[in-house]
Amino acid sequence: MTNSDLANALLQACQKRGIMLATAESCTGGMIIAALTDIAGSSAVVDRGFITYSNEAKMDMLGVSAATLDAHGAVSRETAIEMATGALTRSRAGLTLAVTGIAGPGGGSAEKPVGLVWFGVALDGRPIGAEHQLFADKGRDFIRRETVRQALELGLQALG
């Protein structure tokens, strides 16, 4: 399935359940919301996309705490959860997808290598889910596109 196919399937699943969708994106810089809004009729389901590339944006727009960022860093389970939660509480969405990671080519470390991405998924009324992937370091474009794919798949999984 292409990212476009996944985006279309996610929009249909949201529409079937009668819920809106929002994203909170860091390393993808809006690619997830773009994949969704590339599809005609997406306005029936897409509420908004938060592009929170800097830590300040994560705090200002999504309510990610400075303490979380200081203790765990921007690329962490804790930050992904707070991003997904913040998007849920600051939108009309019933489903939010959050991503924060290291797309490269620089910025990685032994603890957090290039290709590490944390995902947060919030579905209204359910516990917030988080998981990470370590994508192969095949370049920034590859990591970002695979992140979009995984986020869309996680959205579909959350909706059953």
Solvent accessible surface area in square Angstrom, and as a share of the most:
residue,aa,sasa,rsa
1,M,150,0.67
2,T,76,0.44
3,N,34,0.17
4,S,69,0.44
5,D,66,0.34
6,L,7,0.03
7,A,0,0.00
8,N,57,0.29
9,A,28,0.22
10,L,0,0.00
11,L,11,0.06
12,Q,106,0.47
13,A,25,0.19
14,C,0,0.00
15,Q,111,0.49
16,K,184,0.78
17,R,112,0.41
18,G,67,0.64
19,I,40,0.20
20,M,37,0.16
21,L,0,0.00
22,A,0,0.00
23,T,0,0.00
24,A,0,0.00
25,E,0,0.00
26,S,9,0.06
27,C,5,0.03
28,T,0,0.00
29,G,38,0.36
30,G,11,0.10
31,M,39,0.18
32,I,0,0.00
33,I,27,0.14
34,A,45,0.35
35,A,18,0.14
36,L,0,0.00
37,T,71,0.41
38,D,120,0.62
39,I,36,0.18
40,A,101,0.78
41,G,59,0.56
42,S,9,0.06
43,S,97,0.63
44,A,60,0.47
45,V,4,0.03
46,V,18,0.10
47,D,27,0.14
48,R,94,0.34
49,G,31,0.30
50,F,18,0.08
51,I,72,0.36
52,T,0,0.00
53,Y,127,0.48
54,S,53,0.34
55,N,62,0.32
56,E,107,0.48
57,A,22,0.17
58,K,2,0.01
59,M,61,0.27
60,D,109,0.57
61,M,78,0.35
62,L,3,0.01
63,G,37,0.36
64,V,3,0.02
65,S,45,0.29
66,A,52,0.40
67,A,72,0.56
68,T,14,0.08
69,L,14,0.07
70,D,126,0.65
71,A,76,0.59
72,H,80,0.36
73,G,23,0.22
74,A,27,0.21
75,V,17,0.10
76,S,8,0.05
77,R,112,0.41
78,E,63,0.28
79,T,0,0.00
80,A,0,0.00
81,I,37,0.19
82,E,49,0.22
83,M,0,0.00
84,A,0,0.00
85,T,51,0.30
86,G,5,0.05
87,A,0,0.00
88,L,29,0.14
89,T,102,0.59
90,R,111,0.40
91,S,21,0.14
92,R,166,0.61
93,A,9,0.07
94,G,9,0.09
95,L,0,0.00
96,T,0,0.00
97,L,1,0.01
98,A,1,0.00
99,V,0,0.00
100,T,1,0.01
101,G,14,0.14
102,I,21,0.11
103,A,7,0.05
104,G,6,0.06
105,P,124,0.78
106,G,50,0.48
107,G,71,0.68
108,G,35,0.34
109,S,63,0.41
110,A,109,0.84
111,E,153,0.69
112,K,56,0.24
113,P,46,0.29
114,V,22,0.13
115,G,0,0.00
116,L,17,0.08
117,V,0,0.00
118,W,42,0.15
119,F,3,0.01
120,G,0,0.00
121,V,20,0.11
122,A,0,0.00
123,L,13,0.06
124,D,100,0.52
125,G,82,0.79
126,R,126,0.46
127,P,125,0.78
128,I,46,0.24
129,G,34,0.33
130,A,28,0.22
131,E,62,0.28
132,H,94,0.42
133,Q,60,0.27
134,L,107,0.53
135,F,26,0.11
136,A,53,0.41
137,D,95,0.49
138,K,137,0.58
139,G,33,0.31
140,R,94,0.34
141,D,81,0.42
142,F,66,0.28
143,I,0,0.00
144,R,52,0.19
145,R,129,0.47
146,E,45,0.20
147,T,0,0.00
148,V,4,0.02
149,R,72,0.26
150,Q,28,0.12
151,A,1,0.01
152,L,0,0.00
153,E,54,0.24
154,L,14,0.07
155,G,0,0.00
156,L,43,0.21
157,Q,122,0.54
158,A,23,0.18
159,L,16,0.08
160,G,102,0.98
